[in-house]
Amino acid sequence: MKISHRFLSMTNFIPIFPLSIVVFPDEQVNLHIFEPRYQQLITESVALKKPFGIPVVMDNRLQDFGLLVYVEAVAKTYENGEMDIITRGTDLFKILEVIKDIPEKLYSGAIVNYPENNFQGNPRVMKQLIQQMRQLHSYLQVKKDFKKEDEALNAYDIAHHSGLTLYEEYELLQLTHERQRQEYLKRHFERTLPVFEKMNQLKARINMNGHFKNLNGFNIK
């Protein structure tokens, strides 16, 4: 469920669940909740049908940007209170202030704003990025089903499947225009694919070692 920007502009306090992952808009993220403070957060989020934030943690430090998420379903509740939940990412936020202590709450929160995020990209560039991603997958012998037509994919959809590091994913998360995100992925593939191409050629040469070779002789003049 996508919440309106009118609601977002009115509500600038959110509970937060810091994690060492980057969540992108419309991404489904499955989480196992075992800490009491986050059990409380999720229980309240489900009961009140309100979102919470997942800000990114890198190098043991809370970063400024993260994503607002909703609980789509509680897949399983355990006897000890632990839960398996299914969440869906919605809107990018930037932390303005962390609120560590909230009365009667075990979890923390944050005052945030919501940068305007443009999703209008270049279809031709996106088609090229999808081809490059699938070329990378071919080298790695992996296959990804996006459950979407290629024409419906955007940079967020393929970012997790393009070989980016956590730091690179966080850099991409901070880009608020689809054309910027497309250009970021384009540069990434331009750096990465030649490396895998050389590795693929090396693998082919190694595999040929010991085989009978059908080669033309060189004529000495």
KEKE-3310 file (N, C-alpha, C; in steps of 0.2 Angstrom, whole numbers, plus 5000, padded with zeros to 4 digits):
npx = (5004:5003:5007:5000:5008:5003:4999:5012:5018:5012:5015:5029:5036:5042:5043:5058:5068:5083:5094:5106:5104:5099:5084:5073:5060:5044:5049:5049:5052:5057:5056:5063:5058:5065:5070:5064:5061:5058:5048:5038:5037:5033:5021:5013:5013:5006:4994:4990:4990:5001:5016:5033:5051:5065:5080:5097:5111:5128:5145:5143:5136:5122:5115:5109:5099:5084:5071:5053:5042:5028:5020:5015:5010:5009:5018:5021:5019:5028:5029:5037:5035:5042:5042:5039:5038:5031:5036:5033:5042:5040:5042:5056:5065:5073:5083:5081:5082:5086:5076:5080:5074:5058:5043:5037:5040:5050:5058:5066:5064:5062:5063:5059:5061:5053:5061:5057:5054:5058:5052:5053:5061:5073:5067:5074:5088:5085:5081:5094:5101:5094:5098:5112:5112:5107:5117:5127:5121:5122:5135:5137:5129:5116:5098:5085:5069:5058:5045:5038:5035:5048:5047:5041:5050:5061:5075:5077:5071:5080:5092:5097:5101:5112:5125:5129:5138:5134:5137:5137:5124:5118:5122:5115:5102:5101:5100:5088:5081:5076:5083:5096:5098:5098:5109:5119:5119:5122:5136:5141:5139:5148:5160:5160:5156:5167:5177:5171:5170:5183:5186:5178:5183:5196:5192:5187:5198:5206:5197:5199:5212:5221:5212:5209:5215:5209:5217:5223:5238:5253:5259:5276:5284)
npy = (4994:5011:5026:5042:5057:5069:5064:5060:5073:5078:5070:5068:5061:5045:5028:5019:5005:5001:4994:4984:4984:4989:4996:4997:5007:4999:4987:4970:4964:4952:4948:4942:4944:4946:4953:4961:4974:4977:4968:4974:4986:4981:4975:4986:4993:4984:4984:4997:5000:5007:5014:5010:5015:5010:5014:5015:5005:5007:5002:5001:5013:5024:5029:5043:5041:5032:5020:5020:5008:4996:4984:4970:4958:4946:4933:4922:4919:4916:4906:4912:4925:4930:4934:4931:4942:4950:4964:4979:4991:5009:5024:5036:5042:5055:5057:5069:5071:5060:5051:5044:5040:5036:5039:5025:5016:5004:5005:5016:5032:5044:5060:5065:5070:5069:5067:5074:5062:5057:5047:5046:5039:5035:5025:5019:5018:5011:4999:4995:4993:4983:4973:4972:4969:4956:4950:4950:4941:4930:4927:4924:4913:4913:4916:4927:4930:4943:4944:4954:4963:4968:4981:4987:4988:4997:5007:5004:4991:4983:4985:4978:4966:4968:4967:4977:4984:4985:4999:5005:5003:5011:5023:5024:5024:5037:5045:5055:5055:5046:5046:5049:5038:5028:5032:5029:5015:5012:5017:5008:4995:4997:4997:4984:4974:4971:4965:4953:4948:4946:4936:4926:4923:4918:4907:4899:4897:4889:4878:4873:4868:4853:4848:4841:4851:4860:4868:4880:4878:4888:4896:4897:4909)
npz = (5000:4995:5003:5004:4998:5004:5016:5021:5021:5032:5043:5052:5061:5064:5069:5070:5063:5062:5051:5043:5029:5012:5007:4994:4985:4983:4985:4991:5007:5018:5035:5050:5066:5082:5093:5108:5108:5094:5092:5099:5091:5079:5082:5086:5074:5065:5072:5071:5058:5053:5045:5047:5048:5040:5042:5035:5041:5041:5043:5057:5060:5060:5046:5036:5027:5023:5021:5021:5026:5025:5035:5026:5029:5043:5043:5052:5069:5084:5099:5108:5105:5094:5077:5060:5046:5032:5023:5014:5004:5003:5003:5001:5014:5024:5038:5051:5064:5077:5089:5103:5115:5119:5127:5136:5126:5119:5107:5096:5088:5074:5068:5052:5035:5018:5003:4987:4975:4959:4946:4933:4920:4906:4894:4884:4889:4900:4895:4890:4902:4907:4899:4901:4914:4913:4905:4915:4924:4916:4915:4928:4930:4935:4937:4936:4940:4938:4939:4932:4917:4906:4902:4912:4922:4933:4939:4953:4953:4948:4955:4966:4960:4952:4956:4965:4979:4997:5000:4988:4984:4994:4990:4978:4983:4988:4977:4969:4957:4943:4931:4936:4943:4934:4926:4936:4937:4924:4923:4933:4927:4916:4922:4928:4919:4909:4917:4921:4908:4904:4914:4910:4898:4902:4909:4899:4891:4901:4902:4889:4889:4887:4878:4861:4849:4835:4824:4812:4802:4802:4788:4783:4775)
capx = (5000:5007:5003:5000:5013:4999:5000:5019:5020:5009:5018:5036:5039:5041:5047:5063:5071:5089:5096:5112:5102:5096:5077:5071:5053:5040:5053:5046:5057:5054:5061:5062:5058:5066:5071:5058:5059:5055:5042:5033:5036:5029:5014:5009:5013:5001:4987:4988:4991:5005:5022:5039:5056:5071:5086:5103:5117:5134:5151:5141:5134:5116:5115:5104:5093:5081:5064:5047:5039:5022:5019:5009:5007:5013:5018:5021:5020:5031:5027:5041:5034:5046:5038:5041:5034:5032:5035:5034:5045:5036:5045:5062:5066:5080:5083:5083:5084:5085:5073:5082:5070:5051:5040:5033:5042:5057:5061:5068:5061:5066:5060:5061:5057:5053:5063:5053:5058:5056:5052:5053:5068:5074:5066:5080:5093:5083:5082:5101:5103:5092:5102:5118:5111:5106:5123:5131:5119:5124:5142:5137:5125:5110:5093:5081:5062:5056:5037:5036:5037:5054:5045:5038:5056:5065:5082:5076:5069:5086:5098:5099:5103:5117:5131:5132:5140:5130:5139:5134:5116:5116:5123:5110:5096:5101:5098:5081:5079:5077:5089:5102:5099:5100:5116:5124:5119:5126:5143:5143:5140:5153:5166:5160:5156:5173:5180:5168:5171:5190:5186:5174:5188:5201:5188:5186:5205:5207:5193:5202:5218:5221:5208:5212:5214:5208:5220:5226:5245:5255:5263:5282:5286)
capy = (5000:5017:5031:5048:5062:5073:5061:5061:5080:5080:5066:5068:5057:5038:5023:5016:4999:5002:4987:4984:4983:4995:4994:5001:5008:4994:4980:4966:4962:4947:4949:4938:4949:4942:4957:4963:4981:4977:4965:4980:4991:4978:4974:4992:4995:4980:4985:5004:5000:5013:5012:5012:5017:5006:5018:5010:5005:5005:5003:5002:5020:5025:5034:5048:5040:5025:5019:5019:5002:4994:4977:4967:4952:4943:4926:4917:4921:4910:4906:4916:4932:4931:4934:4932:4947:4952:4971:4982:4997:5014:5031:5038:5048:5058:5058:5076:5070:5053:5052:5038:5038:5037:5036:5018:5012:5000:5006:5023:5035:5049:5066:5064:5073:5065:5071:5072:5057:5057:5040:5046:5038:5034:5018:5016:5017:5005:4992:4993:4991:4976:4968:4972:4965:4949:4948:4948:4935:4924:4925:4921:4907:4914:4918:4931:4931:4949:4944:4960:4964:4972:4988:4990:4988:5003:5006:5001:4984:4979:4987:4972:4961:4971:4966:4982:4983:4989:5006:5007:5003:5016:5029:5024:5026:5044:5048:5056:5055:5040:5046:5048:5031:5024:5033:5026:5008:5012:5017:5002:4990:4998:4995:4978:4968:4969:4961:4947:4945:4943:4930:4921:4921:4914:4901:4896:4895:4884:4872:4870:4865:4846:4846:4841:4858:4860:4874:4880:4879:4895:4895:4901:4912)
capz = (5000:4995:5006:5000:5000:5008:5023:5023:5023:5039:5048:5051:5066:5063:5073:5066:5064:5059:5048:5038:5022:5009:5005:4989:4984:4981:4986:4997:5012:5023:5041:5056:5072:5088:5099:5111:5106:5088:5092:5101:5086:5073:5084:5085:5067:5062:5075:5070:5051:5051:5043:5051:5044:5040:5040:5033:5045:5038:5048:5064:5061:5057:5040:5036:5023:5023:5017:5024:5024:5028:5036:5022:5032:5048:5041:5057:5076:5088:5106:5112:5103:5088:5071:5053:5043:5025:5022:5007:5004:5000:5001:5004:5019:5027:5045:5053:5071:5080:5095:5106:5121:5118:5133:5136:5120:5119:5101:5095:5082:5071:5064:5045:5029:5012:4997:4981:4971:4952:4943:4925:4917:4899:4892:4880:4893:4905:4891:4889:4908:4909:4895:4904:4920:4911:4903:4921:4926:4912:4917:4935:4929:4939:4933:4940:4938:4941:4939:4929:4910:4906:4901:4919:4927:4934:4942:4959:4953:4946:4958:4970:4956:4948:4959:4969:4986:5001:5000:4981:4985:4998:4986:4973:4987:4989:4971:4969:4950:4939:4926:4940:4945:4927:4925:4941:4935:4918:4925:4936:4922:4911:4925:4930:4914:4906:4922:4920:4901:4905:4918:4906:4893:4905:4911:4892:4890:4905:4900:4883:4891:4886:4873:4855:4846:4827:4822:4805:4803:4800:4782:4784:4769)
cpx = (5004:5003:5004:5005:5009:5000:5007:5021:5017:5012:5025:5040:5037:5045:5052:5066:5077:5092:5102:5110:5099:5089:5075:5063:5050:5044:5049:5052:5054:5059:5058:5063:5059:5068:5065:5056:5056:5049:5036:5032:5032:5022:5010:5008:5007:4994:4985:4988:4995:5012:5028:5045:5062:5077:5092:5108:5123:5140:5148:5138:5127:5117:5109:5098:5091:5075:5059:5044:5033:5023:5013:5006:5012:5013:5018:5022:5022:5028:5030:5040:5037:5041:5042:5036:5036:5031:5036:5036:5040:5041:5051:5062:5073:5079:5085:5085:5082:5082:5075:5077:5063:5047:5036:5035:5049:5061:5062:5064:5065:5061:5063:5058:5057:5055:5059:5057:5054:5057:5052:5060:5067:5072:5071:5086:5091:5083:5089:5103:5101:5096:5109:5118:5111:5113:5128:5128:5121:5131:5142:5133:5119:5105:5088:5074:5059:5048:5034:5038:5043:5052:5042:5044:5059:5071:5082:5075:5076:5092:5101:5102:5108:5124:5134:5133:5134:5131:5136:5127:5114:5117:5117:5103:5095:5099:5091:5078:5081:5083:5095:5104:5101:5107:5121:5124:5123:5134:5145:5144:5146:5160:5166:5160:5162:5177:5178:5169:5178:5190:5183:5179:5193:5198:5188:5193:5207:5204:5196:5208:5217:5216:5212:5210:5214:5211:5223:5234:5247:5260:5270:5284:5294)
cpy = (5006:5022:5038:5053:5068:5071:5062:5068:5082:5076:5065:5064:5049:5034:5020:5009:4999:4995:4989:4982:4989:4992:4999:5002:5002:4987:4977:4963:4958:4947:4945:4943:4945:4947:4960:4970:4982:4973:4970:4984:4988:4977:4980:4994:4991:4983:4992:5005:5006:5010:5013:5013:5012:5010:5013:5011:5003:5007:5005:5009:5021:5030:5038:5046:5032:5025:5017:5012:5000:4986:4974:4961:4949:4935:4921:4921:4915:4911:4911:4924:4934:4931:4934:4937:4948:4960:4973:4989:5003:5020:5032:5043:5049:5059:5065:5075:5063:5055:5045:5036:5040:5035:5030:5014:5010:5003:5014:5025:5040:5054:5065:5069:5068:5068:5069:5067:5056:5050:5040:5045:5037:5027:5015:5014:5011:4999:4990:4990:4984:4971:4967:4968:4957:4946:4946:4942:4929:4922:4922:4915:4908:4917:4921:4932:4937:4949:4951:4960:4968:4979:4991:4990:4995:5001:5002:4993:4980:4980:4981:4967:4963:4970:4972:4980:4987:4997:5009:5007:5009:5023:5030:5026:5033:5048:5049:5057:5049:5040:5046:5041:5026:5025:5030:5019:5007:5012:5011:4996:4991:4997:4987:4972:4967:4965:4954:4944:4942:4936:4924:4918:4917:4907:4896:4893:4889:4878:4869:4867:4857:4843:4845:4848:4857:4867:4874:4882:4886:4893:4900:4903:4913)
cpz = (5000:4998:5003:5002:5004:5016:5025:5025:5030:5044:5047:5057:5064:5067:5068:5068:5060:5057:5043:5031:5019:5006:5000:4988:4981:4982:4992:5001:5017:5029:5047:5062:5078:5094:5101:5109:5099:5087:5094:5095:5080:5076:5084:5078:5063:5065:5072:5062:5049:5049:5048:5046:5045:5037:5039:5039:5041:5043:5055:5065:5057:5052:5040:5032:5024:5020:5022:5022:5028:5029:5031:5025:5038:5046:5046:5064:5080:5095:5110:5110:5097:5082:5065:5049:5036:5025:5015:5007:5000:4998:5005:5009:5021:5034:5047:5060:5074:5087:5099:5111:5119:5124:5132:5130:5121:5113:5101:5089:5079:5068:5057:5040:5023:5006:4991:4977:4964:4949:4936:4923:4909:4897:4888:4884:4898:4901:4891:4896:4910:4905:4898:4910:4918:4908:4909:4924:4923:4914:4924:4935:4934:4934:4938:4937:4941:4942:4937:4922:4911:4905:4907:4924:4927:4938:4949:4958:4951:4950:4963:4966:4951:4950:4963:4976:4990:5001:4993:4981:4989:4994:4981:4977:4988:4983:4970:4962:4946:4934:4930:4941:4939:4926:4929:4939:4929:4919:4928:4931:4917:4915:4926:4924:4910:4910:4921:4913:4901:4909:4914:4901:4896:4907:4904:4890:4894:4904:4894:4884:4891:4881:4866:4851:4838:4825:4815:4806:4800:4794:4783:4776:4768)
residu = (MET:LYS:ILE:SER:HIS:ARG:PHE:LEU:SER:MET:THR:ASN:PHE:ILE:PRO:ILE:PHE:PRO:LEU:SER:ILE:VAL:VAL:PHE:PRO:ASP:GLU:GLN:VAL:ASN:LEU:HIS:ILE:PHE:GLU:PRO:ARG:TYR:GLN:GLN:LEU:ILE:THR:GLU:SER:VAL:ALA:LEU:LYS:LYS:PRO:PHE:GLY:ILE:PRO:VAL:VAL:MET:ASP:ASN:ARG:LEU:GLN:ASP:PHE:GLY:LEU:LEU:VAL:TYR:VAL:GLU:ALA:VAL:ALA:LYS:THR:TYR:GLU:ASN:GLY:GLU:MET:ASP:ILE:ILE:THR:ARG:GLY:THR:ASP:LEU:PHE:LYS:ILE:LEU:GLU:VAL:ILE:LYS:ASP:ILE:PRO:GLU:LYS:LEU:TYR:SER:GLY:ALA:ILE:VAL:ASN:TYR:PRO:GLU:ASN:ASN:PHE:GLN:GLY:ASN:PRO:ARG:VAL:MET:LYS:GLN:LEU:ILE:GLN:GLN:MET:ARG:GLN:LEU:HIS:SER:TYR:LEU:GLN:VAL:LYS:LYS:ASP:PHE:LYS:LYS:GLU:ASP:GLU:ALA:LEU:ASN:ALA:TYR:ASP:ILE:ALA:HIS:HIS:SER:GLY:LEU:THR:LEU:TYR:GLU:GLU:TYR:GLU:LEU:LEU:GLN:LEU:THR:HIS:GLU:ARG:GLN:ARG:GLN:GLU:TYR:LEU:LYS:ARG:HIS:PHE:GLU:ARG:THR:LEU:PRO:VAL:PHE:GLU:LYS:MET:ASN:GLN:LEU:LYS:ALA:ARG:ILE:ASN:MET:ASN:GLY:HIS:PHE:LYS:ASN:LEU:ASN:GLY:PHE:ASN:ILE:LYS)
# end
